[in-house]
Amino acid sequence: MRSGDSIQIQVPSKLFLWLLWLMVGIGASWIVPSSLGSLQFQGDNTHSESTVVVTGLWAAKTGHLYPAIHQPPFTPAPYGPLLYMGLAAIAKVGASSFEQLLVAGRFAVFTCYLALIGLVFLWARRVGFSYPLAVLCAGFVLLIRDFTWWNASVRPDVPALLLSFLGFSLASRRESPTQRDLLLSGSLMGIALLIKQSSITAPLAALLWLASRRLYRGVGTLIAGVILPILLVCVFLWVRKEPYLEHMTVMCSAFLDPFGAVKLLLIDLLERPFHLMLLTLALSGGLIAFLSDGARAQLLALYFLLAWVTAFLTLFQSGGSNNYLLEPWLVSALLTPFAVQNIQSKWKSSSDALRLAFILFLGFQLLHGLRAWRWSWAKPISETHKELARMLEGQRLLSDIPYVAVHGRNPELLDGYLMHILELRGRWSPAPILRNLRNKVYDAVVVSFVEDHLANYRGYTFYSHSILGEIVRNYSASWTCQGGVVFLPKGKNSSLQNETTRTFAGTTCKSADPAAVVQLLAGSGVNISQQMHD
C-alpha cells in the first residue's frame, strides 16, 4: 500500500442479511418456547384474562353472552360477541371447567398467532418479494416483543388481528381487486370487528385506497361486506334481548390520558431497541412503497400510517396497553422488505463508513437482544397467584386479582379496574359490594400491592377508594403474599381464620402488620374516615 492511501474496509454485501437472520433465529428460539411454556401457566398471562374465560363459561351454561352489569357478578364483558360465542362453543365441546377452557383458549389464540406469521410470509411472496425476504419479514413479526403474553392469552387481540389482516390480504392480492375479493375481504373485516370493536384500521385503509382510485363500486362492495355479518349478529343479539350495547360501549367511559399514551409509546421504543430499528426500516420502506407505482404497495403505506395514528389515539383511553400497538408493529414488519431490498441494491455504491456503521448498529441490536433474552430466561414467571388461588379456593372471595377471584365461591367484581372507571363515570354503583363488605359476607378479601403502594394502572387503582375504605373498616390485614394482602373479617370467627397457619404453611406468604397496611392505604390516597379497630 502506498503512503497516503486510505484503508479500504471490505464489508461483504450479505453480512447485514446474515446478522438479521441471526437475530431472527435467536429471537425465535426464545419467544416460541417462552410462549409455549406460558400456555399452561396457572395464573393470568394478561390482566383480566380469567374474567374473559369465566364469561365464556357463563355463556355456555346460561345460553346468554352478556350478564347485566348492575347485577351479580357485576362484571362487564367489553369485547365483541363472537369472542364469547367462540369460548362458549369450546366449552360445550369439552373444555367445561375453568382451567380447561383457559388452556384451550390460549392454544386457540396461539394458533391464530402462528397463522398470522404464515399469512405475513404469503403476503410478502404475493407482492413479489423473494423467499429470503419473505421469511425475514415473517421473522420480524416473531421479534415484536409486544406480542409476548398477548399471543398466549385468552383475549380478542390476536384473533381479531388475524381476521382483519386476512381481509386486507384478500383486498390487496391483486393490483385491481375483484368484487368477490372485496366482498369476502369486507366480511372478514366485519367478523374481526365482532371480535374486537377497535379493529377498524384495515377496513378504513382499504376504503380510502379504493376511493382514491375512484373505484366507487368497490367501495360499496367492501362496505356491504363489512356491514353484513355485523347486521346479522346484531339482529341475533336483539332477538335474544342481550344487553350487548351496554357492555360494548363501556370502553367509551374510559378517561383520556394523552401523557400516559406518549409514555407507553416511548417505553415501547426506548426499552426495546429492536422496535426502534423496526420502525426505522418501516419508515424507509413506507416511503419507498408510497412513491412506487404499485397500487398494493401504496395501500400498505396508507395502512401503516393509519395503523399508527389509530393506535396512538386509542392509547389515550386510560385502559389502553401495548396490545393496541400490535397492529402497527405488524404493518411495520410488512414494510421492512422494501427497505432491506433497497439497502441491498445500494450496498456497493454506499461509502465504507456508512456500511460499517450499519453493521455495528445491527451488532448492537443483536447483543442487546441476547442480553434481554437471557434475562427473560433467568426470570421465571411468578406463581404467587396460583398459591393464593389454591389456598383460598372455595371461599367467598373479593379479589382484585381475577385469577384468584374465579377460584372462589360465587365470584363477582372480576374486573375491578374497569368497574372503578364506570363508578367514577357514574355508570355503576358499588352499593351492593359495599353492603356485602359491611355485612362481612366475604370470607376473605385480596388487595394487590406493588412494593409499597396500591397496585394501579395509569393512575387508577383496581378497587375504587369507596370499596377500599369499606375493606379496611370491616376487615383486617392478616397475611401478605408477593403482590397481595389477604384481609379477613374483623370479629368474625371463620374456618379460614382457624386454619390460617396450616393453609399458608410452605408458601411465600407471611403475617401482615395491619397498622402498616392501613398506613400504606392512606399513603395511596384512600380516605379512611372511621377509627380502625382490630
URPE-V650636 format. One record per backbone hydrogen bond with DSSP energy under -1.0 kcal/mol. CO is the residue of the C=O (numbers start at 1). NH is the residue of the N-H. E is the energy in kcal/mol with one decimal. If there is no record, write none. Layout:
co:CO nh:NH e:E
co:CO nh:NH e:E
This chain:
co:2 nh:5 e:-1.9
co:12 nh:15 e:-1.4
co:14 nh:18 e:-2.2
co:15 nh:19 e:-2.1
co:16 nh:20 e:-1.9
co:17 nh:21 e:-2.5
co:18 nh:22 e:-2.6
co:19 nh:23 e:-2.4
co:20 nh:24 e:-2.3
co:21 nh:25 e:-2.7
co:22 nh:26 e:-2.6
co:23 nh:27 e:-2.4
co:24 nh:28 e:-2.8
co:25 nh:29 e:-1.9
co:27 nh:31 e:-3.0
co:28 nh:32 e:-1.8
co:30 nh:34 e:-2.2
co:31 nh:35 e:-2.5
co:32 nh:36 e:-2.6
co:33 nh:37 e:-2.5
co:34 nh:38 e:-1.4
co:38 nh:41 e:-1.2
co:41 nh:43 e:-1.5
co:46 nh:49 e:-1.8
co:48 nh:52 e:-1.3
co:49 nh:53 e:-1.8
co:50 nh:54 e:-2.7
co:51 nh:55 e:-2.1
co:52 nh:56 e:-1.9
co:53 nh:57 e:-2.2
co:54 nh:58 e:-2.8
co:55 nh:59 e:-2.2
co:56 nh:60 e:-1.9
co:57 nh:61 e:-2.0
co:58 nh:62 e:-2.5
co:59 nh:63 e:-2.1
co:68 nh:71 e:-1.4
co:71 nh:74 e:-2.8
co:73 nh:413 e:-3.3
co:80 nh:83 e:-1.1
co:81 nh:85 e:-2.4
co:82 nh:86 e:-2.2
co:83 nh:87 e:-2.1
co:84 nh:88 e:-2.4
co:85 nh:89 e:-2.2
co:86 nh:90 e:-2.1
co:87 nh:91 e:-2.4
co:88 nh:92 e:-2.1
co:89 nh:93 e:-1.7
co:90 nh:94 e:-1.3
co:90 nh:95 e:-1.8
co:94 nh:96 e:-1.9
co:97 nh:101 e:-2.5
co:98 nh:102 e:-2.5
co:99 nh:103 e:-2.2
co:100 nh:104 e:-2.7
co:101 nh:105 e:-2.7
co:102 nh:106 e:-1.8
co:103 nh:107 e:-2.4
co:104 nh:108 e:-2.0
co:105 nh:109 e:-2.2
co:106 nh:110 e:-2.9
co:107 nh:111 e:-2.2
co:108 nh:112 e:-1.7
co:109 nh:113 e:-1.9
co:110 nh:114 e:-2.3
co:111 nh:115 e:-2.5
co:112 nh:116 e:-2.1
co:113 nh:117 e:-1.8
co:114 nh:118 e:-2.2
co:115 nh:119 e:-2.3
co:116 nh:120 e:-1.9
co:117 nh:121 e:-1.8
co:118 nh:122 e:-2.1
co:119 nh:123 e:-2.5
co:120 nh:124 e:-2.4
co:121 nh:125 e:-2.1
co:122 nh:126 e:-2.4
co:123 nh:127 e:-1.9
co:124 nh:129 e:-2.2
co:125 nh:128 e:-1.4
co:130 nh:134 e:-2.6
co:131 nh:135 e:-2.7
co:132 nh:136 e:-2.2
co:133 nh:137 e:-2.3
co:134 nh:138 e:-2.2
co:135 nh:139 e:-2.6
co:136 nh:140 e:-2.0
co:137 nh:141 e:-1.1
co:138 nh:142 e:-1.2
co:139 nh:143 e:-1.3
co:141 nh:144 e:-1.2
co:144 nh:147 e:-1.7
co:145 nh:148 e:-1.8
co:147 nh:151 e:-2.4
co:148 nh:150 e:-1.2
co:149 nh:152 e:-1.4
co:153 nh:155 e:-2.5
co:156 nh:160 e:-2.4
co:157 nh:161 e:-2.1
co:158 nh:162 e:-2.5
co:159 nh:163 e:-2.1
co:160 nh:164 e:-2.5
co:161 nh:165 e:-2.7
co:162 nh:166 e:-2.2
co:163 nh:167 e:-2.2
co:164 nh:168 e:-2.0
co:165 nh:169 e:-2.7
co:166 nh:170 e:-2.0
co:167 nh:171 e:-2.0
co:168 nh:172 e:-1.4
co:178 nh:182 e:-2.0
co:179 nh:183 e:-2.4
co:180 nh:184 e:-2.4
co:181 nh:185 e:-2.6
co:182 nh:186 e:-2.8
co:183 nh:187 e:-1.9
co:184 nh:188 e:-2.1
co:185 nh:189 e:-2.1
co:186 nh:190 e:-2.5
co:187 nh:191 e:-2.2
co:188 nh:192 e:-2.1
co:189 nh:193 e:-1.8
co:190 nh:194 e:-1.3
co:192 nh:195 e:-1.0
co:192 nh:196 e:-2.6
co:194 nh:82 e:-1.8
co:195 nh:80 e:-1.7
co:196 nh:199 e:-1.7
co:198 nh:200 e:-2.3
co:200 nh:204 e:-1.9
co:201 nh:205 e:-2.7
co:202 nh:206 e:-2.4
co:203 nh:207 e:-2.4
co:204 nh:208 e:-2.4
co:205 nh:209 e:-2.2
co:206 nh:210 e:-2.3
co:207 nh:211 e:-2.5
co:208 nh:212 e:-2.3
co:209 nh:213 e:-1.1
co:210 nh:215 e:-2.8
co:211 nh:214 e:-1.5
co:214 nh:216 e:-1.2
co:215 nh:219 e:-1.7
co:216 nh:220 e:-2.0
co:217 nh:221 e:-2.3
co:218 nh:222 e:-2.6
co:219 nh:223 e:-2.4
co:220 nh:224 e:-2.4
co:221 nh:225 e:-2.3
co:222 nh:226 e:-2.1
co:223 nh:227 e:-2.6
co:224 nh:228 e:-2.3
co:227 nh:231 e:-3.1
co:228 nh:232 e:-2.3
co:229 nh:233 e:-2.3
co:230 nh:234 e:-2.4
co:231 nh:235 e:-2.3
co:232 nh:236 e:-1.9
co:233 nh:237 e:-2.5
co:234 nh:238 e:-2.3
co:235 nh:239 e:-2.5
co:236 nh:240 e:-1.6
co:237 nh:242 e:-2.5
co:238 nh:241 e:-1.2
co:242 nh:244 e:-1.8
co:243 nh:247 e:-1.1
co:244 nh:248 e:-3.3
co:245 nh:249 e:-1.0
co:247 nh:250 e:-1.6
co:249 nh:252 e:-1.3
co:250 nh:253 e:-1.9
co:251 nh:254 e:-1.5
co:255 nh:318 e:-2.4
co:257 nh:261 e:-1.8
co:258 nh:262 e:-2.3
co:259 nh:263 e:-2.3
co:260 nh:264 e:-2.4
co:261 nh:265 e:-2.2
co:262 nh:266 e:-2.5
co:263 nh:267 e:-2.4
co:264 nh:268 e:-2.2
co:265 nh:269 e:-1.6
co:266 nh:270 e:-3.4
co:267 nh:271 e:-2.2
co:272 nh:275 e:-1.8
co:272 nh:276 e:-1.0
co:273 nh:277 e:-2.3
co:274 nh:278 e:-2.9
co:275 nh:279 e:-2.6
co:276 nh:280 e:-2.0
co:277 nh:281 e:-2.5
co:278 nh:282 e:-2.5
co:279 nh:283 e:-2.5
co:280 nh:284 e:-2.0
co:281 nh:285 e:-3.1
co:282 nh:286 e:-3.1
co:283 nh:287 e:-1.9
co:284 nh:288 e:-2.0
co:285 nh:289 e:-2.7
co:286 nh:290 e:-2.5
co:287 nh:291 e:-2.0
co:294 nh:298 e:-1.8
co:295 nh:299 e:-2.1
co:296 nh:300 e:-2.2
co:297 nh:301 e:-2.0
co:298 nh:302 e:-2.1
co:299 nh:303 e:-2.6
co:300 nh:304 e:-2.4
co:301 nh:305 e:-1.9
co:302 nh:306 e:-2.5
co:303 nh:307 e:-2.6
co:304 nh:308 e:-1.8
co:305 nh:309 e:-2.1
co:306 nh:310 e:-3.0
co:307 nh:311 e:-2.3
co:308 nh:312 e:-2.3
co:309 nh:313 e:-2.2
co:310 nh:314 e:-2.5
co:311 nh:315 e:-1.7
co:313 nh:316 e:-1.1
co:314 nh:317 e:-1.1
co:316 nh:257 e:-3.3
co:317 nh:320 e:-2.4
co:321 nh:324 e:-1.9
co:322 nh:325 e:-1.3
co:323 nh:326 e:-1.1
co:325 nh:329 e:-2.1
co:326 nh:330 e:-2.2
co:327 nh:331 e:-2.5
co:328 nh:332 e:-2.0
co:329 nh:333 e:-2.1
co:330 nh:334 e:-1.5
co:331 nh:335 e:-1.0
co:335 nh:339 e:-1.1
co:336 nh:340 e:-2.9
co:337 nh:341 e:-2.5
co:338 nh:342 e:-1.5
co:339 nh:343 e:-2.3
co:340 nh:344 e:-2.4
co:341 nh:345 e:-1.9
co:342 nh:346 e:-1.3
co:351 nh:355 e:-2.1
co:352 nh:356 e:-2.7
co:353 nh:357 e:-2.4
co:354 nh:358 e:-2.1
co:355 nh:359 e:-2.2
co:356 nh:360 e:-2.5
co:357 nh:361 e:-2.1
co:358 nh:362 e:-2.1
co:359 nh:363 e:-2.4
co:360 nh:364 e:-2.3
co:361 nh:365 e:-2.1
co:362 nh:366 e:-2.3
co:363 nh:367 e:-2.5
co:364 nh:368 e:-2.7
co:365 nh:369 e:-2.2
co:366 nh:370 e:-2.3
co:367 nh:371 e:-2.0
co:368 nh:372 e:-2.5
co:369 nh:373 e:-2.8
co:370 nh:374 e:-2.3
co:371 nh:375 e:-2.0
co:372 nh:376 e:-1.9
co:373 nh:377 e:-2.1
co:374 nh:378 e:-2.0
co:383 nh:387 e:-1.7
co:384 nh:388 e:-2.4
co:385 nh:389 e:-2.6
co:386 nh:390 e:-2.3
co:387 nh:391 e:-2.6
co:388 nh:392 e:-2.3
co:392 nh:395 e:-2.0
co:395 nh:409 e:-3.5
co:396 nh:443 e:-2.2
co:396 nh:444 e:-1.4
co:398 nh:446 e:-2.6
co:401 nh:405 e:-2.4
co:402 nh:406 e:-2.3
co:404 nh:407 e:-1.2
co:405 nh:408 e:-1.8
co:407 nh:394 e:-2.4
co:415 nh:419 e:-2.1
co:416 nh:420 e:-2.1
co:417 nh:421 e:-1.8
co:418 nh:422 e:-2.3
co:419 nh:423 e:-2.4
co:420 nh:424 e:-2.3
co:421 nh:425 e:-1.8
co:422 nh:427 e:-2.8
co:423 nh:426 e:-1.2
co:430 nh:434 e:-2.7
co:431 nh:435 e:-2.4
co:432 nh:436 e:-2.0
co:433 nh:437 e:-2.2
co:434 nh:438 e:-2.3
co:435 nh:439 e:-2.2
co:436 nh:441 e:-2.7
co:444 nh:398 e:-1.4
co:445 nh:487 e:-3.6
co:446 nh:400 e:-1.4
co:447 nh:485 e:-2.5
co:448 nh:455 e:-2.0
co:450 nh:453 e:-1.4
co:453 nh:450 e:-3.0
co:455 nh:462 e:-1.1
co:457 nh:460 e:-1.6
co:460 nh:457 e:-2.4
co:464 nh:468 e:-2.3
co:465 nh:469 e:-2.4
co:466 nh:470 e:-1.5
co:467 nh:471 e:-2.1
co:468 nh:472 e:-2.1
co:469 nh:473 e:-1.7
co:470 nh:474 e:-1.4
co:471 nh:475 e:-2.2
co:474 nh:490 e:-2.4
co:476 nh:488 e:-2.4
co:478 nh:512 e:-2.3
co:479 nh:486 e:-3.3
co:480 nh:510 e:-2.1
co:481 nh:484 e:-2.4
co:483 nh:449 e:-1.2
co:484 nh:481 e:-3.4
co:485 nh:447 e:-2.3
co:486 nh:478 e:-2.9
co:486 nh:479 e:-1.6
co:487 nh:445 e:-2.3
co:488 nh:476 e:-3.1
co:492 nh:494 e:-1.2
co:494 nh:498 e:-1.8
co:495 nh:499 e:-1.5
co:499 nh:503 e:-2.8
co:500 nh:504 e:-2.3
co:504 nh:507 e:-1.5
co:510 nh:480 e:-3.1
co:513 nh:517 e:-2.2
co:514 nh:518 e:-2.4
co:515 nh:519 e:-2.1
co:516 nh:520 e:-2.1
co:517 nh:521 e:-2.3
co:518 nh:522 e:-2.5
co:519 nh:523 e:-2.3
co:520 nh:524 e:-1.1
co:521 nh:526 e:-2.2
co:522 nh:525 e:-1.5
